[in-house]
């Protein structure tokens, strides 16, 4: 069922949707890890300047 271009899923998602969801989660995890690493570097450099 399609509504305004958005896919409406009833019950369990299909295999390809699960794969897509896993990929999105992986991307989010990678992005979050990258941002934490950047923030950590920035904090470390701030500590040195103080």
Secondary structure, DSSP 4 states (H G I P E B T S, - for coil): -EETTEEP--SSPPHHHHHHHHHHHHHHHHHHHHHHHHHHHHHHHHHHH-
